[in-house]
């Protein structure tokens, strides 16, 4: 899933589409920034508690975990729930019966853990996800994370003749690398991003999933006549929009356009593919194909409205099947597709999709028991734990397998089919990993969110987002990353 740096991303590339011209939008409503991880960016803090002494390395304990030292694990309490992690903790405790494991789950990752990073007393393992995700680019740049290479080079939990790294899906190791060979982040879930919909609802319209934007508008028009909105999305968290918008940009202009955006290259957002895709999405707003009130909905509210048949399409990741399990009807026919393109002149074929590691786990460099945190991850990467995760949360893991003997749920089955259709046409934008604040607060909330609410035109959104990217590129206080 690797890709190369962009060339000629300014004036060349995708030709102008004959899309409807937009009228001027209202002025931008200012959105306050939250300054994620502002304090956590410092690398200070004394390790007052001391680190656990190394244990004896054996075949069953290849990382040399201290079999009496406590281990603390903080999980993001989100779409995957916490049961899969609790099950893995039980295995850890069984293997080290004298150890006390402190396990907790929270949605407030940044506000809960930032003070502990500052004090030099972070947990041993963290699932760094959710709206309060800590900026991993900052953590890496300030030496806050432990290199996970020892875990990757350790024998796998099931087969001592295989290293952990040899049991993983393609691209997982590379995703955790920011500036060289060291691996700072481990993405446990394997997520399929795209456009999610009800096959039953689509069938009721006597339609197939649209492959071109003209077809998309026609399907939305037909849905509107039947009282159903074409789209909804997490209006309060509009950084969900890129789950389908970014791979659409890659499909239209080529993956080099996404690489240029990731690399913060000058004028990357001014590529014609970006402008055309922004105009396509804005068309949904202008024609009234977005569910009324969507800008005020959070992810749960928008998913619930969609599951209730109030909207046909929603951009999301494969966690949506588990997160919305209590509201999705049994005959819903949950399905996911790669994003609709513009037309036959797109650079990549229909089926181009964003799929990559998700649910980032980290071991802090100042953790008291880093070996214990890595061992917990090693347990989670066993075939049994992987199957347990897939069975309970309806998502794949980084472990390359773990589906044998499991009856795949509709969404999971559809996701696997989408990956098969994509083949080599899988893109993996890194902006959300490298520059969390830029992606979520600025591009998401202040750019895309404002455009889809009708408060910015596509041209104004492009200009504003390019300005945000240029600011980040010039900011010497943050570490910058590039596709290798």
Order of alpha helices (4+ residues) and beta strands (2+ residues): beta-alpha-beta-alpha-beta-alpha-alpha-alpha-beta-alpha-alpha-beta-alpha-alpha-alpha-alpha-beta-alpha-beta-beta-alpha-alpha-beta-alpha-beta-alpha-alpha
